[in-house]
């Protein structure tokens, strides 16, 4: 009976945690949701399905010179280090409209793939505190996120992102939230157009 009670309570907690996500926008294929942490920090979750190889998305992410052509509100990105073949440290710069200051962030991304299911997961962590500030930019804080690439039937790939970032500076949260939600939805809806350019095998990725 006690085990059953704990199971019921656990299910309730899981449902409650899942229910606190609110839908920002969906077009039937791409969905962006959001919630706020206890401190008021915006947390985002986006999901879409596109015809694509799993490795193609990695090729896209590694093409830092072209980031501004598909990731909304990005100015440029520079690869700072590659500790190993599955880990990258990248400095990303974001555009802004006056009087809002430009932002930047430095992150480390590391991925791994389940050899049985083919699901690839990538963890993104904040490295900004290890590098000096960039003149003319406000360094974003508390950056963390994860990507999950799930192969589906008929050559489809489900791409999901979940993450958060503190824009820092004096930017009002409600303005930052609005910009982030709009940019994420535009970025995800545009993936189907940009990914066909990267449909090549990735040396260390298994395709299902």
Steps between C-alpha positions, in 0.01 A plus 500: 500500500783739589675424169177564312453831682850611407436400138183710491679798655787466254259493206329809635830687525601401146163609361514826693848574370400422142182709523676821592628546145289751308470505124634812334430405139455202271442444130421130534860391438704739710404580858660742743414491869618697801493524876681701766730376771445596862734793447300614196749382239341402168534133407430394143413178323466462124421194289476443127518217245694528176620266224866467593793284594605527863853598401372783282399696808852469641643625172265797526606584855868473412464738206549801727571732206140460381321525835344840427321355197281267707520577874290809563663810652852359477781716369781247484657204679863403550639158587735554794602143576430137416623284790389186317295399196171525690564818698508860379546832678331780306471876545166623365413866440142627483358805325281760667299808412593828672476581788536130596862390530638210299545172684754220483549159658769235513383142523636149494299238312563129537301224331459125517286248313316189613625226264176304534235768449711748306380782727764770526511732800705814538560686825573873495670665798607855581869585460467878501649539846831359375553769236541879526201718403472618142493876449162615370317187613318392815604147599201270548494288815358172629501357148408134486313277263467170324425377150337165429502359146268203456485306170143422393344296221504612136825691534368753749705641785346644814703791634435623853672775691452593864695770675530831676722808514508816706536796259664696786541876486206736548275348235146455641411132525170532311678649200775237509239222527305627200813525284623153602168327430455665162859424396480134606179439305642661185822302535322166534250562219793585273691177561318313222630755248862506613568134587486368139835673444665278763375153409835324514618212723666603824803280562416393856119505483291190443198550276194286567 
